[in-house]
Each structure stands twice: as structure tokens, then as C-alpha cells.
Amino acid sequence: MNKETWLDIKNVETWNNGKRVFTELNLELYKGETTVIFGPNGSGKSGIINLINRVTYPVIKGESHLKLFSEINPKLDMIKSKISFLSTNIENRHSGLKNVREIILSGLFGSIGISRNQISNKEHEESVDLMLNKLELRRIENSNYSQLSDGQKRRVLLARALIKQPEILVLDEPTRGLDLKSRFQFINELRKISQTNKTILMVTHNVHNIYPEVDRLLFLKEGSIIQDGPPDEILTSKKLTELFDLHLQVLRHNKIFHVEPTGLNL
């Protein structure tokens, strides 16, 4: 059975603030899969997201291309209709808004907050109710967003990302800043989503975010993909040590990965 590609990157070169991020990046991502791009800070993980959301554009040269849903020059409206993004940047943009319900509703309009020209209908409100119930946010639907815990904020933004039923969910370090309880709750929600065959792309440097439903794991180092395959094959002590240039031991308990350093005087 042939896999349907939603992202196709071939020999792409990109720069950011005068620094080369990628020289010859090659990557294909497929619908129906949960993919994690894993690597240390500065490896280029967010650079891939910037290519997807058109914050960064590749250098135009022969024998290279970037296709989204088979289109070389996808329009932003098309990207917004098919892909939902969740990042700390999006969280910061909502910091001045108050009403949780309105923040979730804004996901249907692709906006930050609701303007006077954006009028919701009964179907919109029913969609909000569905997300409030699904992510157990009903009791805080009228709360001030700025007064919520970090874990609640992240779940609100996940509801906002999911409300338009996107084809693709893209997550940039989604558990950053969360305490243990909030992180476990958030990852549990992602596991439920993956079990519905929703297409997910996550970039992270946290090994605990590689949950059992992840289909594909890629190691990114200094702008190059050095490993690509199922987590059981990729996440080994030897390969992780190579990725971080630090002697590491990979452990697994109840299908959850853990990492311990070795050879350090702690």
C-alpha cells in the first residue's frame, strides 16, 4: 500500500539571520503517521516547522523543491485550512486574551481572538462545546486565560488547534515548561489523537515525548537527518550517544523510554 505524502523536501537549503540552517535537507512525511523529529537545541528542528508554515523560504536552486500536499507554491490559506500549529509562540500571542471559550472558537477563524466581524453560529458553538468536553475544559470555559496554569493553557491551545479538524497537527516542543502532571496529561491526549490515525508531526528534545503510538522517529543533528525509522530501532544507547555527543543509556519500562547519563561524575 502506497503512503500519501503531505510534505516533500528535496535538497533544500535555508538560512536564518545569516546562518545556514540546512544545506541539503531531504525529507518526506506521510499522512496517517505520528512522526517525531528529535534532536538537541540548535539542530534545526524548528527550522523544519518554519519551512512548513512559510516563515522561512528555501534557497531557489536546481534539483531542489519543497512541496506541501503536492504543491510547490502552496497558498497560506490552504496551509491554514489543512494544518494546525501549536507552539510556545502561539501561546505567547494569546497571553493578553481573557476568555477560554473565545480562544478555542478562534481556531475556526484562524485568528488570535475574535473580532467584531467574526460572528459564530450554532454549528461553531457546538464545535466549541465538543472540544471543551473532549479535553475536560468545561469548568474553565469562561476563565481568564492569563490566570490558568501552564498545563491548562496548553490544553486550551490543543483544543483550538483541533477544533477545525485539521489534516495535520504540528507541535513544536509541546510540553516545554510543563510540570510532571501536566506533561503526562498532555502526552496522554496526544496518544488518544494518534490512536485515531490523525497525522501528527512533533519536534522535541525530550525523550519522554516519544510515546508508544509514535510511528517514525528522526534524529536531527546540525541540520542533517542522521537516523530515520521506528523508535524501537532508532532510540538506542549507541545512536542517542552519537546524537548528543554524550554517553547515554536508553531504558524502557511499560513501553515508555527513559534516558540516563553514564560516565558522569554527578
N, C-alpha and C positions, 0 to 999 in steps of 0.2 A: 504493500500500500504506500503510495507516494505521499510525502508530507507536503503540506501547503506552506510556502514561505511567506512570512509577513515582513521580514527585514532581510535585505540582501546587500551586504557591504563587500566591495571588491577593491583591493589595492588602494585604500583610501588614506590620504594624508591630510592632517589637520594641524592647526596652530592655535595657541591661546596666549594672548599678551606677549607675542614674540617668541614663545617657546613651542617647539614641536611636541604635539601630544601623540600622534600616530604617524608612522612612516608608510607602512603598507598593511593596513588593517583589513583582514578578511573575516567575515562573519555572516552566517545565515542562521536566522531564528525561525521556529516553526509554530504554527497555530496548534493550540491544544496542549502545549507543553509548559511546564514550570521550569524556567531557566534561572540559574543564579550565576552572576559574574562576580568572582571573588578575588580580592587582592588587597595589598596594603594601600595606605593613603598615598596618593600621587601616582598610582599605577595607570590611571586613565579611565577608571570605572565611570565617573560622572561624565567624562568626555563622550562616552557612547550614548548616554542619555541626551546630552546636548546635541548630538547628531540627529537623534530621533525627533526631538521637539523643535529642531531647526534653530536652536540658539547658536550653534556652530555649523558652518558650511565647509564641505571638503574642498581641497585644492582641485581645480579643474585640470585634469591631465588625461592623456590617452590610456586605454586599458584599465580605467577605474570607473566605478559607479556606486551610487547609494540609492537603493530602491526601497520604498515603503509601499506595501500592498501592490507590488509590481510596477509602481510609478516612479520614474526618475525625478520628477519635479512635483511632488505631491503638494497640494494646496493646504494651507494651515487649517482651513475649515474642515477639510477631510480628515486631517490628523486628529483634530479636536473631537470629531464625531466618532472616531474609532478607537482612540487611545485615551486613557485616563492616567494622570501622573500623580504621585504622592511623594512629596519631599519636604524637608525642613524649610525650604524656601517658600513653598506654598503655605506651610503652617505660619511662617512669619508674616505673610501677606494678609492673613486673616486675623492677626493679633488685635487689630483695632475694632473688630466686629463683635456684636453682642449676642445675637440670637442663634442658638444652635440649629433650630429648625430652618432658619433662613440660609445658613451656611450650607446645609445639606441640599436645600432646594436650588441653590445657586449652581450646583453641579449640572443641572439640566440645561442651564443657560450658558455654561462655560465662563462664568463671570466671578469676580470677587465681590460678594454681597449681591443684593437685589436692588436694581434701580427702579425708578418710577415707571419706566417704560416696559419693565418685565413683569407681566401680570400672570400669576399662576391660575390654573384651572383645577377642576375637581380631580382629573387624572394625575396632575402634578402632585397635588396634596396627598393623594392615595399612595403615590410612589414614595413620598417622604415618610408616610406612616409605616410603609413596608420596611424601609431601611432603619427607622427608629426601633422597630420591633426586632429586626434581624440582628442588629448589633447591640441590643439591650441598652438603648439610649433614651427610651421613652421618658424616664423620670427627670432627665436633664434637658428636654427639648426646648424649654423656654429659658434656660440658664444663660448667664453671661459667659461667653466663650473664654474670655480672659481669666475667669475665676476657676476654670476647670483644671484638673490635674493633667499632666502631660499625657498619661495613658488615655484619658477621656478625649483630649484634643485629637490624638492620633486616630482614635476610633471614629470620631466625628468626620475627620477628613477622609477616612476609608469609606464611610457611608456616602460622602459627597462624590468620591471617585467612582463608586459602584452604581449610583442612582441612575445614570444614563445607560446602564448595561453595556459598557464598552466591550469591544472585541479583545482589547489588550489592556492589561493593568501593569503599569511600570512603577516600580518602587525604588527610591534612592535612599539607602540606609534607613529603612522604615522604623527600626527600633532604637535609633540613636537617642540617648537621653532618657530612656525609659527605665524605671526600676524593674526588679525581677518579676514582680507580679504582673505589671503592665506589659512587659515584654512577652511573658508566657501567654497572656490573654490575647495579645495581638497576633502572635505566631499561630495560636490555635484558630483564630479567624481565617488566617491565610491558608491553613491546612484544609479548612472546610471549603474554601473557594477553589483550591487546587483539585479537590475531590469532585468538583463539578465540571472538570476539564476546561475551566477558564484559562486563557493564555496569560501567563504571568512572567514578567522579567523583573528580577531583583538584583541590584548591585549592593554589595556589602563587604565589610571586612570582619564581620562577626560570624564565627563558625557555628554558633548556636542558631543562626537564622537558616541553616541548611537543614530543613525538616524532612521527614521521611517521604513526602509526596514530591519532592524536587526530582525532576526527570533528568536534568542535564546541569553539569557544573563546569564552568570555565575558570581557569586561573589566568589572571591578567597581571603582567609584570613589566614595568617600564614601557607601556604602550604596546606590548605584544602578548598574544594569547599563547601560553606555553603548555597548557593542558586543556583537554576538552573531552568530556564523556560523562557516564553515570557517576554519581557521587561515590558509590561503593568502590569504583575503580580509581577515581581521581584523588579522593581525600585520604591519602596515606601519609604516614610519618615522613617518608623519604621525599615525597612530592611537596608536602607542605613546608618542610625544612628548606627545600630549594626556593620556594616562593618567597619566604620571608627572610632568608639568609640567617636563620636561627634554628638551632636544634630543637625540634618539636616532636612530641609523641601524640598520635591520634588514638583516642579511645572511643568506644561506642557502648552505650548502655540503653536498652529498650529502643533501639533504632535512632537514638539521638547521639550526635557526635560531640565529643569533648576534646580539648587540647591541653596538654601540659608541656611546659618547657623542660628540657633536660640539659644537664651540664652547666646550669647557672648557680652561682653562689648566692642564694637568697636568704 
